[in-house]
Amino acid sequence: MTTFSWSELRRAPIHEDDHLLVLDKPPGISVMGERHAESLTDLAAAAGEPVHWVHRIDKVTSGLLLLARTPSAHASLTRQFANRGADKRYLAWVEGARLPETGTIDLPLRPGRKGTIRIAGEREAIRYDADRRRFALPESAVDRSKPSYESRTDFATALVSGDRTLLVLKPVTGRRHQIRVHLAWLGFPIVGDPLFHRGQADQRTYLHSWGCEITCDWRDEPRTRFWAAPGEAFLDVFADGRKPRLDDALDALTT
């Protein structure tokens, strides 16, 4: 079991000022408390540097994490995430090679059994509209027996390598486990995902929080984008020596 220390986690911050700390979180540690497990915010508090989580990325996910250092920054930033004012990008290696170059996954989520999250409908009912490049459920196939929540993820393909694909993803909504559930329900689970890719030998989950643009109203130039470089170990692991088209995929998500 990997153990973490606050001094190591915050040793090389992506950004730091009086109001905000931006870290590159490794996989394997939760942002906030879980039962019987350490969390990043617990470690910070124990080290005498309390921080307030602005958004959560899953324990198995690596990458960009924003932590507020003041109540005013926390209020401003959490409001942006709640109101979709934070523009986020993720990277994911998924199983399968039959996704379109770009597209939208527009599938509502609802609670499942034992605290899980699932699509509010049956997998077999999902349809792909080639003209709109959109995966969705027909209205008649949406399960209304429990509350469900609008959930949309845009994606672009950066590389297809054998039977795996590297995607750049933009979660338009920010639901819990959204990217993981959306991709798994389409039949393209994230490599190493313990929820949907069980029994595999991968040492980590290949989902990375890559970039986020937010407004830091305490700065001279408030609108700011931060990046957490995924590193060659992430990009090259399934690439067979080829370079992914990250810039092209990013551009595809902004047009």
KATAWO-V371491 format. One record per pair of residues at least 6 apart in sequence whose C-alpha atoms are under 8 Angstrom apart, sorted by the first residue. I is the first residue (numbers start at 1). GAP is how many residues later the second one is. D is the distance in Angstrom with one decimal. If there is no record, write none. Layout:
((I	GAP	D) (I	GAP	D))
This chain:
((2	26	7.3) (4	25	7.8) (5	38	6.8) (6	34	7.3) (6	37	5.5) (6	38	5.7) (6	41	6.8) (9	14	7.6) (9	16	7.1) (10	13	6.5) (12	11	7.7) (13	8	7.1) (13	9	5.9) (13	10	4.9) (13	11	7.0) (14	7	7.9) (14	8	5.4) (14	9	5.5) (14	10	6.8) (14	212	7.6) (14	213	7.7) (14	214	7.2) (15	6	5.9) (15	7	5.0) (15	8	7.2) (15	211	8.0) (16	6	6.3) (18	51	6.8) (18	52	7.8) (19	49	6.0) (19	50	4.8) (19	51	5.4) (19	54	5.9) (20	46	7.1) (20	47	5.9) (20	48	4.7) (20	49	5.4) (20	50	7.6) (20	53	7.1) (21	45	6.1) (21	46	5.1) (21	47	6.3) (21	48	6.9) (22	42	6.9) (22	43	5.7) (22	44	4.7) (22	45	6.1) (23	40	7.6) (23	41	5.9) (23	42	5.3) (23	43	6.7) (23	44	7.9) (24	38	7.1) (24	39	4.6) (24	40	4.9) (24	41	6.2) (24	204	6.0) (25	36	8.0) (25	37	5.2) (25	38	4.9) (25	39	6.4) (25	40	6.5) (26	35	7.4) (26	36	4.8) (26	37	6.6) (27	32	6.1) (27	33	4.8) (27	34	5.1) (27	35	4.7) (27	177	7.1) (27	178	7.6) (28	31	5.3) (28	32	5.3) (28	33	7.6) (29	9	7.2) (29	10	6.0) (29	11	6.7) (29	30	5.0) (29	31	7.3) (30	8	7.2) (30	9	4.8) (30	10	6.1) (30	27	7.9) (30	28	6.6) (30	29	4.3) (31	8	5.5) (31	9	5.0) (31	10	6.1) (31	22	7.3) (31	25	6.1) (31	26	6.9) (31	27	7.4) (31	28	6.9) (32	7	5.1) (32	8	6.2) (32	9	5.6) (32	10	7.1) (32	21	7.6) (32	24	7.9) (33	6	5.1) (33	8	7.5) (33	9	6.9) (41	9	7.1) (41	10	6.4) (41	11	7.3) (41	12	7.4) (44	6	5.4) (44	7	6.7) (45	6	7.2) (50	19	7.3) (51	16	5.9) (51	17	5.7) (51	18	5.1) (51	19	7.9) (52	15	5.5) (52	16	5.0) (52	17	6.4) (52	18	7.9) (52	22	6.7) (53	13	6.8) (53	14	4.9) (53	15	6.3) (53	21	7.7) (54	12	5.9) (54	13	5.6) (54	14	6.4) (54	20	6.3) (54	23	6.3) (54	24	5.3) (54	27	7.9) (55	10	7.3) (55	11	6.8) (55	12	8.0) (55	23	7.1) (55	26	7.3) (56	9	7.5) (57	8	7.3) (57	152	7.6) (58	119	7.6) (60	133	7.7) (60	144	7.1) (60	145	5.7) (60	147	7.8) (61	144	6.5) (61	145	7.4) (61	146	5.4) (61	147	5.7) (61	148	7.2) (62	145	6.6) (62	146	4.8) (62	147	6.1) (63	145	5.2) (63	146	4.4) (63	147	6.0) (63	165	5.7) (63	166	7.8) (63	167	7.2) (64	144	7.9) (64	145	5.1) (64	146	5.9) (64	147	6.6) (64	148	7.7) (64	162	7.8) (64	163	6.8) (64	164	5.3) (65	144	7.7) (67	7	7.9) (68	6	5.0) (68	9	8.0) (73	143	7.8) (77	137	7.6) (77	138	7.6) (77	139	7.7) (80	6	5.6) (80	134	7.4) (81	93	7.7) (82	92	8.0) (84	88	7.1) (84	89	6.8) (84	90	7.9) (85	129	6.9) (86	126	6.6) (86	127	5.7) (86	128	5.0) (86	129	7.9) (87	83	7.7) (87	85	7.8) (87	125	5.4) (87	126	5.0) (87	127	6.7) (88	82	5.8) (88	83	6.6) (88	84	7.9) (88	122	7.7) (88	123	5.7) (88	124	4.3) (88	125	6.5) (89	79	6.8) (89	80	5.5) (89	81	4.9) (89	82	7.2) (89	120	6.6) (89	121	5.5) (89	122	5.0) (89	123	6.3) (90	78	5.7) (90	79	5.0) (90	80	6.5) (90	117	7.1) (90	118	5.6) (90	119	4.6) (90	120	4.9) (90	121	6.8) (91	75	7.0) (91	76	5.7) (91	77	4.8) (91	78	6.1) (91	115	7.9) (91	116	5.8) (91	117	5.1) (91	118	6.6) (91	119	6.4) (92	74	5.7) (92	75	5.3) (92	76	6.7) (92	77	7.6) (92	98	6.5) (92	114	5.6) (92	115	4.5) (92	116	6.4) (93	71	6.6) (93	72	5.5) (93	73	4.4) (93	74	6.3) (93	97	5.8) (93	98	5.9) (93	113	5.6) (93	114	6.9) (94	70	5.6) (94	71	5.3) (94	72	6.5) (94	73	7.6) (94	89	7.9) (94	94	5.5) (94	95	5.5) (94	96	4.2) (94	97	5.3) (94	112	7.9) (95	68	6.3) (95	69	4.7) (95	70	6.6) (95	92	8.0) (95	93	5.1) (95	94	5.7) (95	95	6.4) (95	96	6.1) (96	67	4.9) (96	68	4.9) (96	69	6.4) (96	91	7.8) (96	92	5.7) (97	63	6.2) (97	64	7.7) (97	65	7.3) (97	66	5.3) (97	67	5.6) (97	68	5.7) (99	58	7.9) (100	33	7.7) (100	56	8.0) (100	57	7.5) (101	55	5.6) (101	56	5.1) (102	31	7.1) (102	52	7.7) (102	53	5.6) (102	54	4.3) (102	55	6.3) (102	150	7.2) (102	151	8.0) (103	29	7.9) (103	30	4.8) (103	31	5.7) (103	32	7.7) (103	51	5.8) (103	52	5.5) (103	53	6.6) (104	29	6.3) (104	30	4.7) (104	31	6.2) (104	48	6.9) (104	49	5.7) (104	50	4.4) (104	51	6.3) (105	29	5.9) (105	30	4.8) (105	31	6.5) (105	47	5.6) (105	48	5.1) (105	49	6.2) (105	50	8.0) (105	77	6.8) (106	28	6.9) (106	29	5.9) (106	30	5.1) (106	31	7.9) (106	44	7.7) (106	45	6.0) (106	46	4.5) (106	47	6.6) (107	12	6.5) (107	13	7.5) (107	28	7.3) (107	29	5.4) (107	30	6.5) (107	43	7.0) (107	44	5.7) (107	45	6.5) (107	75	7.1) (108	11	5.9) (108	12	5.6) (108	34	8.0) (108	40	6.1) (108	41	5.2) (108	42	4.6) (108	43	5.0) (108	44	7.8) (109	8	6.7) (109	9	5.6) (109	10	4.5) (109	11	5.2) (109	39	5.5) (109	40	5.3) (109	41	6.7) (109	42	6.4) (109	69	7.8) (110	7	5.9) (110	8	5.6) (110	9	6.1) (110	10	5.5) (110	36	7.1) (110	37	6.3) (110	38	4.5) (110	39	6.3) (111	6	4.7) (111	7	6.2) (111	35	7.9) (111	37	7.8) (112	6	5.6) (117	59	7.6) (117	60	7.1) (117	64	7.2) (118	63	6.4) (119	62	7.3) (119	63	7.6) (119	66	7.4) (120	22	5.7) (120	23	5.1) (120	24	7.6) (120	28	6.4) (121	16	7.3) (121	20	6.0) (121	21	5.0) (121	22	5.1) (122	19	7.5) (123	62	6.1) (123	63	7.3) (125	12	6.2) (125	13	7.4) (125	16	6.5) (126	9	6.6) (126	10	5.6) (126	11	4.8) (126	12	7.4) (126	60	8.0) (127	8	5.6) (127	9	5.5) (127	10	6.0) (127	11	7.4) (128	6	5.6) (128	7	4.5) (128	8	6.6) (129	6	6.5) (150	23	7.6) (151	21	7.6) (151	22	5.6) (151	23	7.6) (151	24	6.8) (151	27	7.2) (152	19	6.3) (152	20	5.5) (152	21	5.7) (153	16	6.8) (153	17	5.7) (153	18	4.4) (153	19	5.6) (153	20	7.2) (153	25	7.9) (153	26	6.9) (153	29	7.7) (154	15	5.7) (154	16	5.0) (154	17	6.3) (154	18	7.1) (154	99	7.1) (155	12	6.5) (155	13	5.6) (155	14	4.4) (155	15	6.1) (155	98	6.9) (156	11	5.7) (156	12	5.3) (156	13	6.6) (156	93	5.2) (156	94	7.5) (156	96	6.5) (156	97	6.7) (157	8	7.1) (157	9	6.2) (157	10	4.7) (157	11	6.3) (157	92	6.1) (158	7	7.6) (158	8	5.5) (158	9	5.5) (158	10	6.6) (158	86	5.2) (158	87	4.7) (158	88	5.4) (158	90	7.4) (158	91	5.5) (159	6	5.7) (159	7	5.1) (159	8	7.2) (159	80	7.6) (159	84	7.7) (159	85	5.0) (159	86	6.4) (160	6	6.4) (160	79	8.0) (161	77	6.7) (161	78	5.7) (161	79	7.0) (164	74	7.3) (166	78	7.7) (167	82	8.0) (168	78	7.4) (168	81	6.3) (168	82	6.9) (170	83	7.3) (171	7	7.7) (171	8	7.1) (180	9	7.0) (180	10	6.6) (180	13	7.9) (183	6	5.4) (183	7	7.1) (184	6	7.1) (184	12	6.4) (189	7	6.0) (189	8	6.3) (190	6	7.6) (190	7	7.0) (190	15	7.1) (190	16	6.3) (190	17	7.0) (191	6	6.4) (191	11	7.4) (191	14	6.0) (191	15	5.6) (192	6	7.2) (192	8	6.5) (192	9	7.6) (192	10	5.3) (192	11	7.2) (192	12	5.7) (192	13	4.3) (192	14	6.3) (193	11	7.8) (193	12	5.0) (193	13	7.5) (194	11	7.6) (206	28	7.3) (208	22	6.8) (209	19	7.2) (210	17	5.7) (210	18	5.1) (210	19	6.5) (210	20	6.9) (211	14	6.9) (211	15	5.6) (211	16	4.4) (211	17	6.3) (212	13	5.5) (212	14	5.6) (212	15	6.8) (213	10	7.0) (213	11	5.5) (213	12	4.0) (213	13	6.4) (214	8	8.0) (214	9	5.7) (214	10	5.5) (214	11	6.4) (215	7	5.0) (215	8	4.3) (215	9	6.0) (216	6	4.6) (216	7	6.2) (216	8	6.8) (217	6	7.9) (235	9	7.6) (236	6	7.8) (236	7	7.9))
